[in-house]
């Protein structure tokens, strides 16, 4: 599910930032982005709660929230620096280049998240199989 959300995020961000001549197409992309690609955090939190031992759940949740907040605070600073280095300090002077810059800046994190979601999904399936085998073994006694 999270991989599908990441792919929808890539497509909708391309629609938002690359289609600059049609306002309604861009707004439709923004609507689809909010509708389809946001909301991965509750899924990740539920997986964390299911996989992590109860005594470490508080720490796991704190690390997850801390990491997402730190990345959310540092990434705009990095993007601002890149924007200055690329000479895009005035986006209205080069709207097409700025659109490609924003598309790259929003699609790369989505692309990087796909393998992470894939591997964590596989690990979650393995965890559930081991848990079911443990329950079956306990019930057989």
URVENMO-V849245 format. One record per residue. RES is the residue in one letter. OMEGA is omega in radians with two decimals (999 if undefined). Layout:
BEGIN
RES,OMEGA
RES,OMEGA
END
This chain:
BEGIN
X,-3.14
X,3.10
X,3.09
X,3.09
X,3.12
X,3.11
X,3.08
X,3.09
X,3.11
X,-3.11
X,-3.12
X,3.09
X,3.05
X,3.12
X,-3.11
X,-2.94
X,-3.10
X,3.11
X,-3.04
X,-3.11
X,-3.08
X,-3.09
X,-3.05
X,3.08
X,3.12
X,3.14
X,3.05
X,3.06
X,3.10
X,3.10
X,3.13
X,3.09
X,3.12
X,-3.08
X,-2.97
X,-2.96
X,3.08
X,3.11
X,3.10
X,-3.08
X,3.09
X,3.10
X,3.13
X,3.12
X,3.13
X,3.08
X,3.09
X,-3.13
X,-3.12
X,-3.01
X,-3.03
X,3.08
X,-3.10
X,-3.12
X,-3.13
X,-3.10
X,3.13
X,3.11
X,3.14
X,3.13
X,3.14
X,3.11
X,3.12
X,-3.12
X,3.11
X,-3.12
X,-3.13
X,3.12
X,3.14
X,3.10
X,3.12
X,3.11
X,-3.07
X,-3.07
X,3.09
X,3.09
X,3.11
X,3.12
X,3.09
X,3.10
X,3.11
X,3.13
X,3.11
X,-3.12
X,-3.13
X,3.12
X,-3.13
X,-3.10
X,3.04
X,-3.06
X,-3.11
X,3.09
X,-3.12
X,-3.05
X,-3.13
X,3.10
X,3.13
X,3.07
X,3.08
X,3.11
X,3.13
X,3.09
X,3.11
X,-3.08
X,-3.14
X,-3.11
X,-3.13
X,3.08
X,3.08
X,3.13
X,3.13
X,-3.13
X,-3.08
X,3.10
X,3.11
X,3.11
X,3.14
X,-3.12
X,3.13
X,3.07
X,3.09
X,3.11
X,3.13
X,3.11
X,3.10
X,3.13
X,-3.13
X,3.11
X,3.10
X,3.13
X,3.11
X,3.11
X,3.10
X,3.13
X,3.11
X,3.11
X,3.13
X,-3.14
X,-3.11
X,3.10
X,999
END
